[in-house]
Amino acid sequence: MKLDYRKTALIGFGLFSANIIWVIYNTYVPIFLQAGAPAFDSQLAVHTFGFGLSATITGVIMTLDNVAAFFIQPIMGPISDRTYTRIGRRMPYIIVCVPIAVLAFALIPLAPMLIPAPLNGQVDQLGGLFAFFIVAIGVTLLAMAVFRTPLLALMPDLVPSPLRSQANAVINLMGGIGGIVAFLIGGMLYGIYRPLPFWVAGVVILLAVGILFWKVKEPRKLVESAAEHEKGVRDILRGLRDIPRENAASLALLILTIFFYMMGFNAIETFFSSYGVATLGVNEATAGMMLSAAYISFIIFALPSGWLATRIGRKRTMMLGELLFAGLLLVGFFVPNAPVIVALLALAGIAWAMININSLPMVVDISPTDEVMGTYTGLYFVAATLAAVLGPIVNGWIIDLTGRNYNMIFLVTPVFFVLAFLCMLGVTKGEAKSSTA
């Protein structure tokens, strides 16, 4: 069997779009939330308007809507498994929710721009603008929660088991390109006019999803199965209890693995821009662009990591990546120097590819049948979304507890990745299946 790279790259336009939103959101929304606090501004030399909140409260706000996503994303898998339309099982959720997410995303930077200078940092006197800001964030994240599981379920729908690591590599390559676009072009646009990264990203995302809808067609046999199958969502979820005990144990440990490494990754993703300006002494735009080093190396190593998994196995590839990521960031804790951090991030991007490329294929290949790929993709998001809920809160609390020491993210992250490695030791299922089904 050979992978259809063209079709797989077209599927990747979905993750390309989602990553643009996440990178810009995680880079600049924490700045908007914290700017205006005297301690924050004096430490980070921020010259923008914001709501003056602490790192802990910022972490909470960054996760409030993810609490809803925690419930939405897992159920969207089985719901889309049983959806029947002329355009497929997954596409209706993608083409309806992406424009909603883009519109709300474009509104996020407007509230901080409208804050009067004398009131900067006084959230109690900015109730209307703050409410507008939170609603825009909430709608963005909720719309993304609805379409994200059906989006990623397209890959196992269209690609046979032995090729899924390679296919996921191509899709994550596209996602990495989206991250690079967001970091580099977003940083330059932010320097010109702060809302520009959000607005330009919205246009790019709509074009990318338009190409996805135009060029990618879902397998008819799976769509027809959704129409003819009498099982409901409850029956599908009940079927999870019927998988063999060994498979269930591996699935549980794999979900824990994903939860732990995503907890660690959230520390970097949420607070790196603040770390860059507070600890390294660079401006916020430069801090955002520095993290692109990891995305560049991720892109370069995406395809090799899929190839490596076919040679030594997905489990071994992920475990090597977890240890490498932990070791590199631990070095960064002791050497908080901008050029060193960029170099470490570049190497960490390779480790991240080894982990992230292979986790979803492992989860879906524990599934007994291709008809419920959305359900197992939803389980993947149970772990990832729970980490997205708890990660910023826990990491923000640790930062505040240590006196706004943003360097702590380089100590906390390795701990979570070691926990992920320990869980991975007990996983015995999830390698590529021999069948082409």
MIDOKE-987511 format. One record per residue (C-alpha): x, y, z; residue in one letter. Coordinates in nm, 2 decimals. Each point is the difference from the previous one (the first is absolute). Last residue first. Example, Ala and Ser with C-alpha at 12.3 -4.5 7.8 and 13.67 -1.06 7.14 Angstrom:
2
(rec (1.37, -0.11, 0.71), S),
(rec (-0.14, -0.34, 0.07), A),
***
This chain:
437
(rec (-0.96, -0.21, 0.66), A),
(rec (0.34, -0.06, -0.14), T),
(rec (0.08, -0.28, 0.24), S),
(rec (0.33, -0.03, 0.19), S),
(rec (-0.10, 0.24, 0.26), K),
(rec (0.24, 0.28, 0.09), A),
(rec (0.09, 0.01, 0.37), E),
(rec (-0.26, 0.10, 0.26), G),
(rec (0.04, -0.27, 0.26), K),
(rec (0.24, -0.08, 0.28), T),
(rec (0.00, 0.33, 0.20), V),
(rec (0.16, -0.06, 0.35), G),
(rec (0.32, 0.19, -0.06), L),
(rec (-0.20, 0.30, -0.14), M),
(rec (-0.12, 0.09, 0.35), C),
(rec (0.36, 0.05, 0.11), L),
(rec (0.08, 0.21, -0.30), F),
(rec (-0.30, 0.22, 0.06), A),
(rec (0.11, 0.05, 0.36), L),
(rec (0.35, 0.10, -0.13), V),
(rec (-0.17, 0.25, -0.24), F),
(rec (-0.19, 0.16, 0.29), F),
(rec (0.32, 0.05, 0.20), V),
(rec (0.18, 0.14, -0.30), P),
(rec (-0.27, 0.27, -0.04), T),
(rec (0.02, 0.13, 0.36), V),
(rec (0.37, 0.09, -0.02), L),
(rec (0.00, 0.20, -0.32), F),
(rec (-0.34, 0.16, 0.10), I),
(rec (0.17, 0.12, 0.32), M),
(rec (0.19, 0.26, -0.20), N),
(rec (-0.31, 0.21, 0.02), Y),
(rec (0.09, 0.09, 0.36), N),
(rec (-0.30, 0.22, 0.09), R),
(rec (0.08, -0.03, 0.37), G),
(rec (0.03, -0.38, 0.02), T),
(rec (-0.36, -0.05, 0.10), L),
(rec (-0.11, 0.22, -0.29), D),
(rec (0.18, -0.22, -0.25), I),
(rec (-0.13, -0.32, 0.17), I),
(rec (-0.36, 0.13, -0.02), W),
(rec (0.04, 0.09, -0.37), G),
(rec (0.13, -0.36, -0.06), N),
(rec (-0.29, -0.15, 0.18), V),
(rec (-0.26, 0.22, -0.16), I),
(rec (0.16, -0.01, -0.35), P),
(rec (0.01, -0.39, 0.01), G),
(rec (-0.33, -0.08, 0.16), L),
(rec (-0.24, 0.08, -0.29), V),
(rec (0.24, -0.07, -0.28), A),
(rec (0.10, -0.32, 0.17), A),
(rec (-0.37, -0.10, 0.01), L),
(rec (-0.02, 0.09, -0.36), T),
(rec (0.29, -0.22, -0.11), A),
(rec (-0.11, -0.30, 0.21), A),
(rec (-0.37, 0.01, -0.11), V),
(rec (0.12, 0.10, -0.35), F),
(rec (0.16, -0.34, -0.05), Y),
(rec (-0.33, -0.16, 0.11), L),
(rec (-0.18, 0.20, -0.27), G),
(rec (0.24, -0.15, -0.26), T),
(rec (-0.11, -0.33, 0.13), Y),
(rec (-0.37, 0.09, -0.06), T),
(rec (0.07, 0.15, -0.34), G),
(rec (0.18, -0.31, -0.11), M),
(rec (-0.32, -0.20, 0.07), V),
(rec (-0.06, -0.15, -0.35), E),
(rec (0.37, -0.10, -0.03), D),
(rec (-0.05, -0.30, 0.23), T),
(rec (0.16, -0.15, 0.32), P),
(rec (0.16, 0.33, 0.11), S),
(rec (0.34, -0.03, 0.15), I),
(rec (0.12, 0.13, -0.33), D),
(rec (-0.17, 0.33, 0.07), V),
(rec (0.21, 0.07, 0.31), V),
(rec (0.33, -0.10, -0.15), M),
(rec (-0.07, 0.21, -0.31), P),
(rec (-0.07, 0.30, 0.23), L),
(rec (0.32, -0.03, 0.19), S),
(rec (0.24, -0.05, -0.29), N),
(rec (0.06, 0.34, -0.15), I),
(rec (-0.01, 0.17, 0.34), N),
(rec (0.28, -0.19, 0.17), I),
(rec (0.27, -0.02, -0.26), M),
(rec (-0.10, 0.35, -0.13), A),
(rec (0.04, 0.14, 0.35), W),
(rec (0.35, -0.14, 0.02), A),
(rec (0.10, 0.17, -0.32), I),
(rec (-0.16, 0.32, 0.12), G),
(rec (0.20, -0.03, 0.32), A),
(rec (0.32, 0.03, -0.20), L),
(rec (-0.11, 0.34, -0.14), A),
(rec (-0.12, 0.10, 0.34), L),
(rec (0.34, -0.08, 0.14), L),
(rec (0.17, 0.22, -0.26), A),
(rec (-0.24, 0.29, 0.06), V),
(rec (0.05, -0.04, 0.38), I),
(rec (0.38, 0.02, -0.05), V),
(rec (-0.02, 0.31, -0.21), P),
(rec (-0.23, 0.17, 0.26), A),
(rec (0.18, -0.10, 0.32), N),
(rec (-0.18, -0.16, 0.29), P),
(rec (0.26, -0.27, 0.06), V),
(rec (-0.10, -0.21, 0.30), F),
(rec (-0.37, -0.03, -0.10), F),
(rec (0.09, -0.04, -0.36), G),
(rec (0.20, -0.32, 0.08), V),
(rec (-0.32, -0.14, 0.16), L),
(rec (-0.17, 0.08, -0.33), L),
(rec (0.23, -0.21, -0.20), L),
(rec (-0.02, -0.30, 0.24), G),
(rec (-0.38, -0.01, 0.01), A),
(rec (-0.03, 0.02, -0.38), F),
(rec (0.26, -0.28, -0.05), L),
(rec (-0.17, -0.23, 0.25), L),
(rec (-0.34, 0.05, -0.16), E),
(rec (0.13, -0.04, -0.35), G),
(rec (0.17, -0.33, 0.08), L),
(rec (-0.33, -0.12, 0.15), M),
(rec (-0.20, 0.11, -0.30), M),
(rec (0.23, -0.18, -0.25), T),
(rec (0.01, -0.32, 0.22), R),
(rec (-0.38, -0.01, 0.00), K),
(rec (-0.05, 0.07, -0.37), R),
(rec (0.23, -0.28, -0.11), G),
(rec (0.36, -0.03, -0.09), I),
(rec (-0.02, 0.02, -0.38), R),
(rec (-0.35, 0.12, -0.07), T),
(rec (0.04, 0.25, 0.28), A),
(rec (0.32, 0.14, -0.15), L),
(rec (-0.18, 0.06, -0.33), W),
(rec (-0.27, 0.20, 0.18), G),
(rec (0.27, 0.19, 0.19), S),
(rec (0.19, 0.06, -0.33), P),
(rec (-0.32, 0.17, -0.15), L),
(rec (-0.04, 0.24, 0.29), A),
(rec (0.37, 0.07, 0.05), F),
(rec (0.02, 0.32, -0.21), I),
(rec (-0.34, 0.13, 0.11), I),
(rec (0.08, -0.06, 0.36), F),
(rec (0.34, 0.17, -0.05), S),
(rec (-0.18, 0.31, -0.13), I),
(rec (-0.27, -0.02, 0.27), Y),
(rec (0.26, -0.01, 0.28), A),
(rec (0.19, 0.30, -0.15), A),
(rec (-0.34, 0.18, -0.02), S),
(rec (0.01, 0.05, 0.37), L),
(rec (0.24, 0.28, -0.05), M),
(rec (-0.26, 0.19, -0.22), M),
(rec (-0.24, 0.04, 0.29), G),
(rec (0.28, 0.13, 0.22), A),
(rec (0.10, 0.24, -0.27), T),
(rec (-0.35, 0.15, -0.01), A),
(rec (-0.01, 0.02, 0.38), E),
(rec (0.32, 0.19, 0.03), N),
(rec (0.32, -0.17, 0.12), V),
(rec (0.14, 0.01, 0.35), G),
(rec (0.07, -0.37, 0.04), L),
(rec (-0.17, -0.05, 0.33), T),
(rec (-0.30, 0.24, -0.02), A),
(rec (-0.04, 0.05, -0.37), V),
(rec (0.06, -0.36, -0.11), G),
(rec (-0.17, -0.15, 0.30), Y),
(rec (-0.32, 0.20, -0.07), S),
(rec (0.00, -0.13, -0.36), S),
(rec (0.08, -0.35, 0.13), F),
(rec (-0.30, -0.01, 0.24), F),
(rec (-0.28, -0.18, -0.18), T),
(rec (0.20, -0.23, -0.24), E),
(rec (0.28, -0.08, 0.24), I),
(rec (-0.22, -0.10, 0.30), A),
(rec (-0.25, -0.16, -0.24), N),
(rec (0.27, -0.24, -0.12), F),
(rec (0.03, -0.14, 0.35), G),
(rec (-0.37, -0.07, 0.05), M),
(rec (0.00, -0.14, -0.36), M),
(rec (0.27, -0.24, 0.10), Y),
(rec (-0.21, -0.12, 0.30), F),
(rec (-0.33, -0.03, -0.17), F),
(rec (0.14, -0.18, -0.31), I),
(rec (0.16, -0.26, 0.23), T),
(rec (-0.32, -0.03, 0.20), L),
(rec (-0.19, -0.08, -0.32), I),
(rec (0.26, -0.25, -0.09), L),
(rec (-0.03, -0.17, 0.34), L),
(rec (-0.37, -0.03, -0.04), A),
(rec (0.02, -0.13, -0.36), L),
(rec (0.27, -0.25, 0.10), S),
(rec (-0.22, -0.13, 0.29), A),
(rec (-0.31, -0.02, -0.23), A),
(rec (0.20, -0.19, -0.27), N),
(rec (0.11, -0.25, 0.26), E),
(rec (-0.35, -0.03, 0.13), R),
(rec (-0.15, -0.07, -0.34), P),
(rec (-0.25, 0.27, -0.13), I),
(rec (-0.35, -0.04, 0.13), D),
(rec (-0.01, 0.30, 0.23), R),
(rec (0.05, 0.23, -0.30), L),
(rec (-0.31, -0.15, -0.16), G),
(rec (-0.21, 0.19, 0.25), R),
(rec (0.12, 0.32, -0.16), L),
(rec (-0.12, -0.13, -0.34), I),
(rec (-0.33, -0.11, 0.14), D),
(rec (-0.06, 0.34, 0.17), R),
(rec (0.08, 0.18, -0.33), V),
(rec (-0.27, -0.20, -0.18), G),
(rec (0.03, -0.33, -0.18), K),
(rec (-0.24, -0.06, -0.29), E),
(rec (0.27, 0.02, -0.27), H),
(rec (-0.14, 0.08, -0.34), E),
(rec (0.08, 0.37, -0.02), A),
(rec (0.34, -0.02, 0.17), A),
(rec (0.08, -0.30, -0.21), S),
(rec (-0.07, 0.21, -0.31), E),
(rec (0.25, 0.26, 0.11), V),
(rec (0.26, -0.27, 0.07), L),
(rec (-0.06, -0.16, -0.34), K),
(rec (0.01, 0.33, -0.18), R),
(rec (0.35, 0.09, 0.12), P),
(rec (0.02, 0.37, 0.07), E),
(rec (0.09, 0.25, -0.28), K),
(rec (0.29, 0.24, 0.03), V),
(rec (0.06, 0.26, -0.28), K),
(rec (-0.27, 0.27, 0.04), W),
(rec (-0.05, -0.03, 0.38), F),
(rec (0.37, 0.01, 0.07), L),
(rec (0.06, 0.28, -0.24), I),
(rec (-0.27, 0.21, 0.17), G),
(rec (0.15, -0.09, 0.33), V),
(rec (0.33, 0.16, -0.11), A),
(rec (-0.17, 0.31, -0.14), L),
(rec (-0.20, 0.06, 0.32), L),
(rec (0.32, -0.05, 0.20), I),
(rec (0.20, 0.25, -0.20), V),
(rec (-0.27, 0.27, 0.04), V),
(rec (-0.03, -0.06, 0.37), G),
(rec (0.38, 0.01, 0.05), A),
(rec (0.01, 0.35, -0.16), V),
(rec (-0.25, 0.12, 0.25), W),
(rec (0.16, -0.15, 0.32), F),
(rec (0.35, 0.09, -0.10), P),
(rec (-0.12, 0.36, -0.09), L),
(rec (-0.16, 0.08, 0.34), P),
(rec (0.33, 0.13, 0.15), R),
(rec (0.10, 0.24, -0.28), Y),
(rec (0.34, 0.01, -0.15), I),
(rec (0.19, -0.20, 0.26), G),
(rec (-0.28, -0.25, 0.02), Y),
(rec (0.04, -0.05, -0.38), L),
(rec (0.36, -0.09, 0.03), M),
(rec (-0.07, -0.25, 0.28), G),
(rec (-0.29, -0.15, -0.18), G),
(rec (0.22, -0.04, -0.31), I),
(rec (0.26, -0.19, 0.20), L),
(rec (-0.20, -0.19, 0.26), F),
(rec (-0.33, -0.05, -0.19), A),
(rec (0.17, -0.11, -0.32), V),
(rec (0.23, -0.23, 0.19), I),
(rec (-0.30, -0.15, 0.18), G),
(rec (-0.19, -0.06, -0.32), G),
(rec (0.31, -0.16, -0.14), I),
(rec (0.00, -0.22, 0.30), G),
(rec (-0.36, -0.10, -0.07), G),
(rec (0.09, -0.10, -0.35), M),
(rec (0.28, -0.21, 0.13), L),
(rec (-0.24, -0.13, 0.25), N),
(rec (-0.21, -0.13, -0.29), I),
(rec (0.30, -0.15, -0.17), V),
(rec (0.11, -0.17, 0.32), A),
(rec (-0.35, -0.12, 0.07), N),
(rec (0.01, -0.17, -0.34), A),
(rec (0.33, -0.16, 0.08), Q),
(rec (-0.13, -0.13, 0.33), S),
(rec (-0.32, -0.10, -0.16), R),
(rec (0.15, -0.21, -0.29), L),
(rec (-0.03, -0.35, 0.16), P),
(rec (-0.35, 0.08, 0.12), S),
(rec (-0.17, 0.10, -0.33), P),
(rec (-0.05, 0.37, -0.08), V),
(rec (-0.33, 0.17, -0.08), L),
(rec (-0.21, -0.04, 0.32), D),
(rec (0.32, -0.01, 0.21), P),
(rec (0.08, 0.36, -0.13), M),
(rec (-0.35, 0.14, 0.00), L),
(rec (-0.03, -0.06, 0.37), A),
(rec (0.22, 0.30, 0.05), L),
(rec (-0.26, 0.24, -0.13), L),
(rec (-0.30, -0.18, 0.16), P),
(rec (0.18, 0.06, 0.34), T),
(rec (0.09, 0.36, -0.07), R),
(rec (-0.35, 0.12, -0.13), F),
(rec (-0.20, 0.04, 0.32), V),
(rec (0.29, 0.10, 0.23), A),
(rec (0.10, 0.27, -0.25), M),
(rec (-0.34, 0.16, 0.02), A),
(rec (0.03, -0.01, 0.38), L),
(rec (0.34, 0.15, 0.00), L),
(rec (-0.09, 0.30, -0.23), T),
(rec (-0.33, 0.06, 0.17), V),
(rec (0.16, 0.01, 0.35), G),
(rec (0.28, 0.23, -0.11), I),
(rec (-0.24, 0.25, -0.15), A),
(rec (-0.22, -0.03, 0.31), V),
(rec (0.30, 0.07, 0.22), I),
(rec (0.10, 0.31, -0.19), F),
(rec (-0.35, 0.14, -0.01), F),
(rec (-0.04, -0.06, 0.37), A),
(rec (0.34, 0.19, 0.06), F),
(rec (-0.12, 0.29, -0.22), L),
(rec (-0.32, 0.03, 0.19), G),
(rec (0.15, -0.04, 0.35), G),
(rec (0.28, 0.24, -0.05), L),
(rec (-0.01, 0.18, 0.34), Q),
(rec (0.07, -0.33, 0.20), D),
(rec (0.26, -0.09, -0.26), V),
(rec (0.23, 0.29, 0.10), Q),
(rec (0.32, -0.08, -0.18), G),
(rec (-0.03, 0.28, -0.25), N),
(rec (-0.26, 0.25, 0.13), L),
(rec (0.20, 0.32, -0.07), P),
(rec (0.09, -0.13, -0.35), A),
(rec (-0.36, -0.07, -0.11), P),
(rec (-0.05, -0.36, -0.10), I),
(rec (-0.12, -0.03, -0.36), L),
(rec (0.31, -0.19, -0.13), M),
(rec (-0.04, -0.26, 0.27), P),
(rec (-0.37, -0.06, -0.11), A),
(rec (0.08, -0.03, -0.37), L),
(rec (0.26, -0.28, 0.03), P),
(rec (-0.25, -0.28, 0.03), I),
(rec (-0.24, 0.10, -0.28), L),
(rec (0.19, -0.18, -0.28), A),
(rec (-0.02, -0.32, 0.20), F),
(rec (-0.38, 0.03, 0.03), A),
(rec (-0.02, 0.02, -0.38), L),
(rec (0.25, -0.28, -0.06), V),
(rec (-0.17, -0.24, 0.24), A),
(rec (-0.34, 0.06, -0.16), I),
(rec (0.16, -0.05, -0.35), P),
(rec (0.15, -0.33, 0.13), V),
(rec (-0.32, -0.13, 0.16), C),
(rec (-0.22, -0.05, -0.31), V),
(rec (0.26, -0.14, -0.25), I),
(rec (0.16, -0.23, 0.26), I),
(rec (-0.31, -0.14, 0.16), Y),
(rec (-0.16, -0.08, -0.33), P),
(rec (0.33, -0.16, -0.13), M),
(rec (0.03, -0.29, 0.25), R),
(rec (-0.27, -0.25, -0.10), R),
(rec (-0.02, 0.08, -0.37), G),
(rec (-0.11, 0.26, -0.26), I),
(rec (-0.34, -0.17, -0.07), R),
(rec (-0.06, -0.03, 0.37), T),
(rec (0.00, -0.28, 0.25), Y),
(rec (0.13, 0.05, 0.36), T),
(rec (0.06, -0.31, 0.21), R),
(rec (0.38, 0.02, 0.03), D),
(rec (-0.05, 0.37, 0.02), S),
(rec (-0.19, -0.04, 0.33), I),
(rec (0.25, -0.26, 0.12), P),
(rec (0.29, 0.24, -0.04), G),
(rec (-0.18, 0.31, 0.10), M),
(rec (-0.06, -0.15, 0.34), I),
(rec (0.37, 0.02, 0.09), P),
(rec (0.04, 0.36, -0.12), Q),
(rec (-0.31, 0.15, 0.17), I),
(rec (0.06, -0.10, 0.37), F),
(rec (0.36, 0.11, 0.02), F),
(rec (-0.09, 0.29, -0.23), A),
(rec (-0.23, 0.14, 0.27), A),
(rec (0.29, 0.00, 0.24), V),
(rec (0.21, 0.14, -0.28), N),
(rec (-0.21, 0.31, 0.03), D),
(rec (0.13, 0.07, 0.35), L),
(rec (0.36, -0.09, -0.09), T),
(rec (0.18, 0.32, -0.11), M),
(rec (-0.21, 0.18, 0.26), I),
(rec (0.15, -0.22, 0.28), V),
(rec (0.35, 0.04, -0.12), G),
(rec (-0.05, 0.38, -0.01), T),
(rec (-0.13, -0.01, 0.35), I),
(rec (0.32, -0.18, 0.11), T),
(rec (0.23, 0.23, -0.20), A),
(rec (-0.16, 0.30, 0.16), S),
(rec (-0.24, 0.24, -0.19), L),
(rec (0.07, 0.36, -0.12), G),
(rec (-0.28, 0.02, -0.26), F),
(rec (0.20, 0.10, -0.30), G),
(rec (0.15, 0.29, -0.19), F),
(rec (0.33, -0.03, -0.17), T),
(rec (0.36, 0.11, 0.07), H),
(rec (0.13, -0.30, 0.20), V),
(rec (0.33, 0.06, 0.18), A),
(rec (-0.01, -0.35, 0.13), L),
(rec (0.09, 0.05, 0.37), Q),
(rec (-0.14, 0.35, 0.04), S),
(rec (-0.31, -0.09, -0.21), D),
(rec (-0.07, -0.32, 0.20), F),
(rec (0.05, 0.15, 0.34), A),
(rec (-0.22, 0.30, -0.09), P),
(rec (-0.28, -0.21, -0.15), A),
(rec (-0.10, 0.17, -0.33), G),
(rec (0.09, -0.29, -0.23), A),
(rec (-0.11, -0.34, 0.16), Q),
(rec (-0.31, -0.09, -0.21), L),
(rec (0.12, 0.15, -0.33), F),
(rec (0.34, -0.17, 0.04), I),
(rec (-0.17, -0.33, 0.07), P),
(rec (-0.21, 0.05, -0.32), V),
(rec (0.31, 0.06, -0.21), Y),
(rec (0.20, -0.33, -0.03), T),
(rec (-0.27, -0.26, 0.09), N),
(rec (-0.25, 0.15, -0.24), Y),
(rec (0.24, 0.06, -0.28), I),
(rec (0.13, -0.36, 0.02), V),
(rec (-0.34, -0.16, 0.05), W),
(rec (-0.16, 0.18, -0.30), I),
(rec (0.28, -0.08, -0.24), I),
(rec (0.01, -0.35, 0.13), N),
(rec (-0.37, -0.06, -0.08), A),
(rec (0.04, 0.12, -0.36), S),
(rec (0.30, -0.23, -0.08), F),
(rec (-0.18, -0.28, 0.18), L),
(rec (-0.28, 0.03, -0.26), G),
(rec (0.24, 0.05, -0.29), F),
(rec (0.15, -0.34, 0.09), G),
(rec (-0.27, -0.18, -0.18), I),
(rec (0.14, 0.15, -0.32), L),
(rec (0.34, -0.12, 0.10), A),
(rec (-0.14, -0.35, 0.04), T),
(rec (-0.16, 0.01, -0.35), K),
(rec (0.33, 0.11, -0.16), R),
(rec (0.21, -0.25, 0.21), Y),
(rec (-0.20, -0.30, -0.11), D),
(rec (0.19, -0.25, 0.22), L),
(rec (0.13, -0.32, -0.16), K),
(rec (-0.11, -0.35, 0.07), M),
***
